[in-house]
Amino acid sequence: MYTIALMLHVLGATVWTGGHLVLSFCILPVALRERSPTYIRNFEQRFEKIGIPALVIQIGTGLYMAFQLQPDISQWFGFDNLVSQTLTLKLSFLAATALLAVDARLRIIPNLTERNLTSLAWHVIPVTVISVLFVLVGVSFRTGGFA
């Protein structure tokens, strides 16, 4: 079961991170240059159908794997071993992603215009960086760390 969870987790990360890389490097620059929120809306409308389920799968499988590797939740938030370090980092990334996503979803996206595109960019870019960090930390965990 753990192997299946890991595979689903990696597939979810591929979709989530890949989508944000496309958004950050292909869609967002055009939208900002042309001052047109239409590019963002069109991308978001399509990506949400696969991106949000991918994120939900990542969260579910990530929690499952965390419980398998470290059943004592109090040990998740420490830096005394590689498992705890990884869990602390990944949970911190998840919290930052959630805060940025909720703020964007409730405050910026409903009122997205050419005037507040830059505000959205200040959300998209950090979420993309965090997504890549999620992947790097996950890979480093599976390969024995960064050292």
N, C-alpha and C positions, 0 to 999 in steps of 0.2 A: 504493500500500500504506500509506503514511503517513497518508493521509486516513482510511482504514478503521480503522487503529489508533487514531487520534484519536477517531473516532466511538465505537468500542468503549470507549475510555478514559472518555469523557464519560458514556456509558450506565452503566458500572460505578460511576462516581462518584455518579451520580444515585441508583442503588440503595443503595449503601453509606451515603452521607451522608443520604439521605432516611430510610432505615431507622433510623439512629441518632438523627435528629431526632425521629422518631415515638417511639422508645424513651425518649429523654430527656424529652420534653415531654408525652407521653400515658401511656405504660405505667409508667415509673419513679415518677412522683409518686403514682399510685394504689397501686402496690405498697408504697411507703414509708408512705403514709398508713394503709393497711390492714394493714401489716406482713405481707404475703403474698407469698412468693416465687413462687407459682403464676403470677401475671401475667407475671413475667420468664421463667419456664420455658416457658410457652405461646408467648410472643413469640419467644423464642430458637429454639425448636423449628421454628417456621415460617420465621423470617427466615434462619436458617442455610442453608437450602436454596437461597436466592437470594443472600444476602449474602456468603457465603464465595466462591462462584464469581465474583461481581462484584469482590471484592477481588483474587482471583487474576488476573482479566482486567486489572484496573488495573495490577497489578505487571508482568505480562507486556508489556502495551502500553506502559506507562511506560518500561520498560527498552529496549524496541525504539525508541521515539521518542528516548530519551536518546542511544542509539548513533547514530541518524541525525543528530541535532543536534550531538553532541559525541562523535566516535568515540574520542577519547583519554580513557580513564577517569580518568587523573590530573588532568584538567581539570575533572572533575565537582565537586570539593570545593574550590572557590575562590569568591571574590567579585569577580573582575576583570571579569566581563561578565554580562549578563542570563541567559544560558543556564546558566552555572556557579552563579550565585546561586539560580536556580530549582531546579536539580538538587540543590544542597546542602540547601535548605530542604525539598524534597519527600522526599529520602532521610532527612533527620532526622525528619520527621513519620512516615515509614514505620517507622523504628527505634523511635520512641516508641510507636506504635500496636502494633507487634509485642510489645514488652515488656509493655505493659498487657494485651494480649490473652492472652499466654502465662500471665501471672500469674493473671489472672481464670479462665482455662480450667483451669489445673492446681490452683490453690489455693482459689478461692472458689466457682465454679459447682458442682463436684462435691459440695460440702458446704453448698450454699445453704439457709439457714434464715432465719427472721424476725430472728434475732440478727445476721446478717452482711450483711443487705441494704444497710446503709449503706456497707460496704466495697465492695460491688459498684457502688454509685452513684459512689464515688470513682474507679472505673475507667470507667464508662459516660460520665460527663460529660466527662472529658478526651478520650476517644476521639471523642466527638461534636464537641468544639471543634476537635480536630486535623483531623477530617474536613472541617469547614467551611473551615479554613485551607488544606487541600489544594486545595479548589475555588477559593478566592480567589487563591491563588498561581498555580494553573494558568490561571485566567482572566487574571490580570495579565500572565502571560507571553505569552499569545496577543494581548493588547491593548497591549503595550509597557511594562509596569511599572505601579507605583502612582503615579508622578509625573504 
